[in-house]
Amino acid sequence: MARDEKKYNKWYRSTPHGKAVCTWTQINERAENKNGKCPTYANVKVLMTREEWLEWAVPEYEKAMKKWPNERISVNRLDQHYEIGKLEIIPHRENVIQKPSNKNVHAPDGMAWCGRCKAYLDTKDFHKCKTYAKGVYCYCINCTAALYQERTYKNPPLQKNVNAPDGMAWCGRCKAYLDKECFNKCKSRYNGLSDRCRSCCKEISKNRKSY
């Protein structure tokens, strides 16, 4: 029986060795800004070989995955460069919080930085978010609402629901307004409903199972 490459690759990337290999690729793309997307890494160098990295990183990933089973794990530099003995494997959220460039690391007590206002505001003006520094989101409540509104008007299906008649919602597959009772609930959506009606969801699910 032929191996399902897609499933195998997904499984491999979730193993300590797979994570270490993927991270090695990311490190080398980022260092010295080789990918042209990380200007702050222009003076950061990789002072180790792939073999040295894997020998150190694989057991460290094993420990980290046992310690933080439900966390996204990342590598943190303790010095300017990527070098064995000056690295640590920690949860991504801690890595983000520790960055010197993080405005919230040096925020005044009771305040947090809004990345859109470009100013420190009272933490009460932010939604709570455990994965960010100060335990609040990176944008204040007003900016979060404004950004959502901007995305809404760039996304036709979302825009349809903003202007939906009372008691109705837009089905992106039927291309029509239907009674809200025809939709499954979905808290992450603008109106608390799925973007497709219940009938369309069932049909899509049925078609997937037939393959």
N, C-alpha and C positions, 0 to 999 in steps of 0.2 A: 504493500500500500504506500503510495507516494506521500511524502511529508508535506503538510500544509505550511508553506514558508511564511505566510503572514502570521499564523498563530505561533509558529516557532519563534519568529523574530520578536513578537510581542512578549512571549515568555522569557526569551533570552535577555531582553532589555530590562526585565524586572529582577534579574539575578544580580548578586554582588559583582560578578565578573562583567556582566553586560553593562551595568551602570558605570563601572570603572572605565570600560572601553569607550562608552558614549561620552563620558566626562572628559576623557583624554582628547577626543576629537574637538569638543567644545572649547577646551582650554587653549588648544593650538590655533583655533580659528579666532579666538578673542585676543590672545597675547599679541602685542605689537600691532594691534588693530589690523590683523591680516584680512579680516572679512570686510573691513571698511565701515563697520557698524558700531565699533566700540572705541571711540576716540580717547576715552579716559584710560584705556589699556595700552596706549601707544608706547609707554616706557616700561611696560610689564613684560618680563621675559620668562621663558620656560627653561629652568636650569636643572633638568633631569631628563632621563631617557624614558621611553615608553615602558621598558622592562622594569626600571626602578619604580615608576609610578604604579604599575600593576601589582608589583610585589608588596608595596605599601598599602595601596588603596583597597584591594579586594578584601583583606581581613578587616580593614577599617569600616568598609561598607557593611560587612556581615554584622559587626558589633552595632553599628548605627541602626540597621534595619530591625534588629532585635530590641534595641532600646526605644526606638521611635517607630513602631510598626505602621502607624497610620499617617506618618509625616512624609513630606517631600524632602529628600535629602540632597545636600549640596556641599561643595568644597569651599572652605574659607581660607584665604591667605592671611597668615599672621605677620607677614612682611610684604615688601613691594612685589617680589617675584614668586613664581611657582617653583618651590624647592622642597625636597624631602626634609622633614624636620621642622618646616615652617608652614605646615598645612594642617587643617583639621576638617573632619566630616561632621557637619551639624545640620539640624533642620533648616530648611530654606528660610523660614520666617525669622529665625534668629540671625541668619546671615544678613538678611535685608536690614534688620534693625541695627546691626553692628556697623554698617557701612558709615565711614566718616562723612560721606556726602549726604547722608540721611538727615534732613533738617530737624527731625524730631528727636535725634540723639541729644541735641543741645537746646531743646525747646524749654521755655520758661514753665514753671510749675502751673498745672491746670490749663495749659495751652497746647495746641498742636498746629502743625504747618499744613496749609491747604495748597496743594500743587497747582491749583488754577487761580486762586486769588493772589498767590505768591505773598502770603502773609500769615502770621501766627494769629489764631483765633481761639476762643474758649472751646475746650473739649466738648462742651454741651452742644456745640454747633455742628458736631459730626455724628454720623452713624457709628455704632460700635462695631469693631472688627478685630478679633483676637490675633489675626495673622499680621497686623501692622503695628508699628511702634506706637506707643501710648494707648494701644488697644482701640484705636479709632481708624476710620477709613482715611484714605489719602486726600480726599476732596471733602469739603464741607457739605452740609445738607443742601444748601442752595445750589452749589456748583454741580453736585450729583444730579439734582433734578434738571438743571439746565443742560447738562451733557446728555441725559436720557432723552430730553426733548429734542435735542439736535439729532441724535441717532434715530429717533422716531420719524422725523420728517425726511430722513434719507432712506428710510425703509418703508416702501409702499404698504406692505401688510400691516405694519404697526400703525401707520398713518390712517389706514382704513378703520382700525378699531378706535382711534382717538375720536373720529367723527361718526362713529356708529350710532344708529337710531337707538332709542331707549329699549332695553330688554333684548338687544340683538348684538351679534358679534360676526366678524368677517371670517369666512373659511378660505384659507389660502389655496385650497385645492378645488373647491366648488366655484371659487371666484364669485361668491355671493354672500349677502347678509342672511344669517339664520338665527332662529331663536336661541337664546343662551342655554336653554335646556338641552340643546343638541350637542353641547361640548363637554368634554371632561375638564375637571379643574386642574389648573397649573399655576401655582403661586408665583413662579418666576416671570410670568407673562404680564403685560401691561394691565389687562383687565381680569387677571386671575383665571383665565381659561386657555385651553390649548389653542394653537394656531390653525388646527384643522378640526372639523366636526367629528363626532364619534363614528359616523358611518365611514368617513374617509380613513380614519385611523384603523378601523377594522379591516378595510379593504387593503390598505398598505401592508398590514401585518400578515394578512392571508397571502398576498403576493410574495412576500419575503419567504414564508414557509414553503411555498411551492418550488423554490429554487433548490 
